[in-house]
C-alpha cells in the first residue's frame, strides 16, 4: 500500500449521493472560490440510497403520507409536521427550478414528474379520521386543491384499478391532490454531479475514506484508498461533510467528536413488488398511500405508486420490510456488529429491549411467502395476479438510535438527523425518510450550524436561489401561489398526458 503527501482543500464531501450533490451545488453558488473534493467508494454517483430503484421516489410533502398527521386525544388532527415537511419540499423545488433556469441542470422531465398524491383508507373509523385530516389540511394554503371522497363512483374515476372487482362492503375513502410529484433522485443526483464536474470540482470515484482524524490545528485529516490500486492518499480539509448514507455512522464514529457518541444505527432493508404487465400499469396513475397496520413502524406504510424511471411508466407496491446486517446494499455483513462501540453499547441494548415489537414485525415480514404478499397487495388491487408482479430489493436504511429526553435511552428515530461538531468543522447526515426530498432544508440547517459567520453575506444569494428563504409559505397564501406556479412552470409539472407503460 503506497502512501502519498497530504493534499489540502477547503471542503471534502464523502459520498456521491443526493445529499452531497445538493450541498456541493449550493456551496458552489455561495462560495465559488472554495476548493472542493468528493470521495465515493463506488464507480459512479447516485448508486446507493439515491438510486431510483432504491427509494420510493415520492416528493415527500405530506400530501398523501398519513404518518405525518396524527389524531389528538380530543379527536382533532395535528397537521404541524405535515406543514413542516411540505414547506421543506417547497425549498427543494425552488432550488431545482433555479438550477434549471441557470442551465446548470437540464431536462427536468428526466428527474421530476407531476403526479396525483392520494391517501386511501378503509373502515369506518379510518374514514372519519381521513375526513378530519382533509378538513384540517385543505384549509391551509400548502394543501389547496385537495379533494375528499367516500363515494365509490368518484373513487372509480380516481383509482379504477383499485376499485375494479372490489366486493367488500367496508367503507372506503380517499383524498386526492394533483400537485404531487414523482422524483427520480438518481437522475437528479447525476445531473448535479455533472454540473459540479464542469465547475472543476474534483470527484474521485472508487475512492474509500478509511479514517478521519482532527489535526492539531483544527483541520481534518482523511486517509483515502483507491480501491482499485490500493494506493492511500492523505487529504486535509477545513470542512468535511459525511453524506455516505448507511456508511455515515461508521465514519462519524471514526471522527471521534463528542456529538457522535451514544448514537447507534439499526439497518432495515425494503422489498417492493413491481408490476410486469403493461395493461395493468396503464390502469393506475397516482401515488396512493394507505395506513400502516397497528403496531407496524412508520417505514411500513403501504403504497401503490406510479413511477417514471428512464421515462418509462412503472407500477410498484410496498414496502415489505427486510433485514440485513449491512448498512449499505454494497456493505459488509459485519456493519451492524462493527458499529457497536463502548459509548453506544447500552444505548443499543436499551433499544433492543424496547424494540421487541419491531423485531417481531421484521421476522414476520421476512417469513412472508409471495402469496401472502399478494394478499396484502390485494387490499389495494383486489384482482392482482401473482404472475403480473415480481419482487425488487430496495435500498438499505439505517435508522438512528440515540438517547432522548422524550423517549429515554435507546430511542429509535424515524427521520433524518444532522450531527455536527461544536465548531462546525464536520457534519454527518444520518437516518432515512423524508431525507432526499428535504435535502435543501437539511443543507440550510448545516449552513446555520457550520458556517454562521457567512450567513449574512450569503443571504441575498440564498434568497435568489430559494425565494421563500426565511419566510413561512403556510402563512403567506399569495406568495405560495406565486412560487408554486413558477416552480411548476419551470419544472414542467403542469397537467400532462401520462407516459405509456414501458
Secondary structure, DSSP 8 states (H G I E B T S, - for coil): --EEEEEEEEEEEE--SHHHHHHHHHHHHH-TTS-EEEEESSSSSS-STTSTTSS--B--SSSS-GGGSEE-TTS-EE-HHHHHHHHHHHHHHHHHHHHHHTTSS--GGGTEEE--EEEEEESHHHHHHHHHHHHHHHTSGGGTT-EEE--HHHHHHH-HHHHTT----S-EEEEEETT-EEE-HHHHHHHHHHHHHHTT-EEEETEEEEEEEE-TTS-EEEEEEETTT--EEEEEEEEEEE--GGGHHHHHHHHT-GGGTTEEEEEEEEEEEEE--HHHHTT--SEEE----TT--GGG--EEEEEEETTEEEEEEEEEEE--S-SSTTS-TTHHHHH--TTTHHHHHHHHHHTHHHHHHHHHHHT--HHHHHHHHTTT-TT--GGGEEEEEEEEEEEEEEEETTTEEEEEE-SEEEEE-TTSSEEEEEE-TTGGGGHHHHHHHHHHHH-GGGHHHHHHHHHHH-TTTTS-GGG-HHHHHHHHHHHHHHHT-S------B-
